[in-house]
Amino acid sequence: MEDTETKTISLALYRYMCQNIVGSENHVKNLRLMNTVRDNMKSKSFITFITSGSFGEGLEMRGSDLDIMCVNKNMEVYENVQTSLNSKDLYLSMDTVDVKAGFAQLQVKQNYSQSLFEYFEEHNGKNYFSSTLHKQAVLLNSNNVIHGPCISDKDGTYDCVLCLHCTSWISQASQWITRSNNSWPSYKVKQSVIKHGVLFVPVGVKGSPKENIEWRISFSVGEKFLINTFTHTQLLCYALLKILLKDVISTYTECEDLLCSYFLKTIMFWISEELPQSIWKPETLIHCFMRCLRRLIYSVDYSICLHYFIPENNLFENKIEGRARRILLDKLYKLHSYGWRCILFSDQLSNFQISMRMSHIEPHTLHTIELAKTVIQNYQICLMICPMLFLSRTLLYTKEEYIRLFPVTNLH
């Protein structure tokens, strides 16, 4: 009886999320298509735009963050420089000696541009490309601030990340290629992830003696590939975790900055690898959500959240510990005691009615034009804070162009 009731509630919650929060599968596909088309159209021979963050994943939710990654194609990173170098401005080689897993120092191997010397730091007779100087160089005015690897405005309305690219897969993540024998991710998806390589974002290990010359290895593009393979139930489960974090857990002062959505994404990846795809169905949404919540509690309890691609990197190291960990764990256990009803503490879900009748899922009302304006504004800001990249400023679409490029219903 209980199992039947849970399935009924799961179906009702699935419909509610589709109708009121995340949207239907088609809505998510439209958002992803819009991102892909815009990124491809605006990328140039010397720069690639990648829409990232929740919006880049196809989630149009309250407070969804928009990150724009700008990949400088005039600079290239190699794990081992064994190829003949051509006329790129800068070639960099990964140096991972005495560096935390998931990070690297980038040693200068070839430099054709005198203007780049000011971004180098010398250590033990070798030149390294400074992640700190790289970010400071694009701070044009007091309205921009450095936020981790990003250049942001003071209000946090945009994040622009200046990235470097390594086109080959790196040895630190080699185990991921053969680790999973389950159906997820598929061989084809894995090959797409591997083919893209990795990115390097300008932020080092906090407190490291060489923090200024360390870069974090980013799998943002590969992670987008993986999320795009999620069933809609998986995506809704991920959205529920994000809502619980933002609307409930982070409202506790002691827990405000302990967890982030990247930890939740990491947990989703691990569980998705462990379970068959057939588990993720609308009628099992609550079961899957509670499983993810229990994994989060376990991770906090043992202060361990292994990076999905580089398990040697514990994301909770030096972060989830001591008194803060105990307070967070207590809050999580209290939420878990409510079962799936813990999501009702969010005002976004407080109106969810268990007694929702079985009905056809109406298309989620799209606000593509308004979203497009927001995204374009953020792209323009990125252009203004990256003058060194000589980016094109012709980003604006007319309403008619957007309707032609992204045909959707219920435009407002």
N, C-alpha and C positions, 0 to 999 in steps of 0.2 A: 504493500500500500504506500509506504514511504517513498519507495523508488518511483512509483507511478506519479506521485505528487511532485517529486523533484523534477521529473521529466516535463510535467505540465508547466511548472514554474519556469523551467529553463526555456521552453518554447516561448512563453509569454515575455520573458526577459529578452530573448533574442529579438522578438518583434519590436519591443520597446526601444532597444538600442538602435535597431535599424531605422525606426521611425523618428526618433527624437535626438539621438546623440551622434552616432557614427555615420548612418546612412546605409543604403543598400549596397550590394556588391557592385552594381553598375555605377553608383555614385563614386565609390572608391576608385574604380577603374578610370572614370573620367578625370578625377583629380590627378592620378598618376600619369595619365596620358597628357594632361595639360602641362605637368611638370617636365615630362620628357621632351615634348615638342618645344617648349620654351627654352629649356637648357640646350637642346641641339641647335636651335635657331640662333641663340645668342653666343654660343661658343665660337671662338676664333682659332686661327692656326697657332696662336701663342698662349691661349687661355681656354680652359674648360670650366663651365659653370655646372655645379651639381646642387640641386635643391635637396636639402637634407632636413633633419628634424622630423617632428610628427607630421607636418604638412607634406614633407617629401615622401613619407611612408603611406600617404593617402588618408591620413586621419585629419578631418576637419572638425575639431572639437574645441570647446571653450578653452582658451589659453594655449592652444596648440602652438608650439614654437616653430619658427621658420629659420633655419640655418642655411646660408648660402656658402658653399665651398668653392673657392676659386683656385684652380690648379694651374700653376705656372708651368707651361710646357717648354719654356726656354731653359729650365733647370731639370736635371734628371738624376735620380738616385739609383745606385747599384749596390747589391750586397757584396759582389766581388767584381771589380772592374777588370774584365778579361777581354773586352771587346775593343775594337778600334773606335776611338772617339771622333765624332764629327764636329761640326761648327756650333754646337749648342753653347750658350753663354757659360754654363756652369755644370760640371759633373761632380757628383758627391758620392762618397763611399761610406757604407754603414760601418760604424765601429761600435760593437756591443760589449767590449771588454769592460768589466766592472760597471756595467749599466744594468739597471733593473729590467727584467723581462717585460717586453711590450714597449720598450723605449730604445733609442739609439742616438749616438752622436754622428754627425754627418761631416766627414773629413773632406776637405776640398782637394780634388784630384786634377781638375782642369778649370781654368778661369780665363775667359776671353774678354771680360768686361772689367775695366779698371774701376768703374763705379761701384762694384760689389765688394771691394776690399774693406770698406768701412763696416761691413756686416760680419767680418771674420774675427775670431778670437784665437790666439795662439796658445797651445798647450803642449809642452814637451817637444817644441820645435815643429809642431804640425798645426796647420790652419783648419779651424772648424767653423762651419756656418752657424751663426748664433741665432737661436730661436727668439731670444729676447729682443735683440737688435732688429730682427726681421719685423717684429710686430711694432716696435717703437717707431720704425721708419714711416709708418703709414698713419700715425696719429697726427692728423692735420690741425685739429682744434680741440678745445676743452670739452666739446660735446661728445667726443669719442673716448672710450675707456677700454683698457685691456681686461678681458674677462676670460681667464683660462687661456685657451688657444685662440680665442675670438677677439675681434674688434667690434665693440658694441657701443650703442648710445647709452646715456646715463639711465634712461628709462627702461632699457632692456627690450626695446621693440624690434631690434634686429641683431643678428649675429653674423658676422662675415669672417670666414676662416680662410686664411691664405695657406695653401697646401703645396706639397711637392709630391711627385709620383715616382714609384718604382714599378716598372711594368712587369717584373717577374715576381713569382711567389717567393717568400722568404723562408729560410730554414727554421726560424723560430715557430712558424705555423705549419711545418711540414707534417706533423702528426695528425692534423685535422683531416688531411686528404684521405687517410686510410682508417681513421678512428671508428667511424660509424658503419655498421653493417646493415642498419635499418633502411627503410625506404626513403627516409628524409634526412638530409636533402638528397635529391636524386643525383645520379652521376652527371647528367646534363647540367644541372644547376651548379654542381660543384665545379665543373669545368669552366663555366661562365665566371664564377667567383675567382678561380685561380688565374684565368686568362687576364682579368683586369689588373692583378697585382695588388699593391697596397698604397696607401697615402701616408704622408708624414705631416703632422700638424704641430705648430710651434708652441709646445709646452713641455717642460721637463718634470722630473720627479720632485715634488715639493720638499724642500730642505736638502736636496742633494748638493754636494759641493760643486758639481758641474751642471747645475740646473739650467744655467743660461745657454748651454750648448747642447742640451738634450732635446729630442723630438719624440713625440708619442706616435707610435705606429697605429694608423687608423684603418679599419676595415669597413668604413661607412658604406662604400658602394656595394661590397659583398653582402653587408647586412641588409641593404635594400633589396638585393636579389632574393635573399632568404625570406624576408617579410612578404615580398610579392608572391611567394609560393604558399603563404598561409591560406588555409581555408577561411571563410568569413567568420566561422566560429572562433578560430584561433585569433583572428584580428580583434574580435569583440572581447575575448578574454584578456588580451593585451590592453585594450582600452579600459576595461574594468579595473585592472591593476593600476593603470595610470590615474584613473579617477580617484581610486582609494588613496593613492599616494598624495595627490595634489589637494584633494578636497577634505581629506580626513587626517592622514598621518602627519602631513607637513603643517597642519594647523596647531599641533602641539609645539610650543616654543622650543622645548629641549630636543625635538626631533626634526626641526625645520630643515636643516641642511645635511642630514645624515645620509638619506637615501636619494637617489636620482632615477630617472626613467631608464637610464642605460643599464642599471642593475636589473630592473624588471625585464628589459629586453633580453639580457643575458640569461636570466632564469627561463624565459620563454623558449629560447633557443635550445637549452639543455634538455628541457622537458619534451620539446618537439622532436628532438633526436631520439629520445628514449621511448616515446610512444608511437604506435602506428597511426598514420593519418586518419584511419577510419574511426578513431576515438573522438576526433574533433567534429562533433555534429551538433546541430541546434539543441537537441534534447539532452545533450550532456554538458551544456555550457556551465551550469552551476558546479557540476562535478569537476570539470577542468579548472575552473576558477579557484575552487577550494584547494585543489592539488597544488596550484601555483602559489597560493597564499601560504600553505604549509611549507613549501620549499623555501619561500622567503623567510619564514620564521626559523627554519632549520639553519639557513645561511647566517642569519643574525646571531642565533644562539651560539654557533661555532665560529663566528667571525670569519667566514670563508665564502667567497663568491668568485669562482674561477672564471677568468676571461674565456670566452667561448672558443676563440681561435688559438690563444696562447695560455693554456691552463697553468703554466708556471707563474703567471701574473695573477695574484690574489687581489681582486679589486677592493676588498675590505681591509687590506693591510694598512695599519696606521690610521684607519678611519673609523671603523665600527669597533670600538673597544672601550673598556673602562665603564665609568658611570653612565655615559651617553648610551652605550650598548644596552646596559641593564634597563634604562628607562624606555628605550625603543622596544626592547623585547617585551617588556610588561605591557606596553600599548598594543603590540601586535597580538599577544595572547588574549587580551581583553576583546579585541576586535574578532578574533577567531572564535571566541566563546559565543558570539552571536550567529555563527554560521554564515550562510550566504547573506543574511540580513544586515551584515556589517556595511554593505554597500549603500544601504538606505540612509546612512549618516551623511552622505553627499546630497546636496540640494538638487543635483542633477538627476538623482534617482529616487528622491524622497516621494515623488508622485507615482512611482511605479505601482501599479495595482495588480496583485496576483490574479485577480478575477478577470483580467483582460480577456475578452472573448476571442476565439479563433477568428481571425479575419485576414483578408488579403493585405499584404504589406504595400502600403502606398509608397511611391517614390519619395525619397528624402528630398525636401526642398533644397535645391542647389542655389548657392549664392556666388556663382562663378565670376560674375563681373566684379563684385565687391572684393572677392578673394584675389582676383587678378590685379586689381588696383593696389592692394596691400603688398602683393609679391613684387609688383613692378617698382613700388616705392622703395622696397628693401633692396632691389637690384640697383636702383639709381644711387642709393646711399653707398652700396658697395663700390660702385664705379667712382664715386667721389673720394672714398677713402683709399683707393688703390690707383692713384695717378701714375705710379711707376710702371703699371702694366699697360698703359695707353689703351684703355678699353673703349669700345664703341659706346656712345651715349644714345644710340637710337633704339630704345627699348620699348617705347610706348606702342601699345596696340589700341586701335579704335574698338568700340563696342561691336561694330559690324565684323571686324577681323576676328574677334574672339568667338563670336557666334558661328562664323564660318569654320574656324579651326577646332572649336570645341562644341559641337552641337549637343545641347542638353535641353531638358524640359524645365519648366517652372523657374525661368530666370526672373530675378527681381532687381 
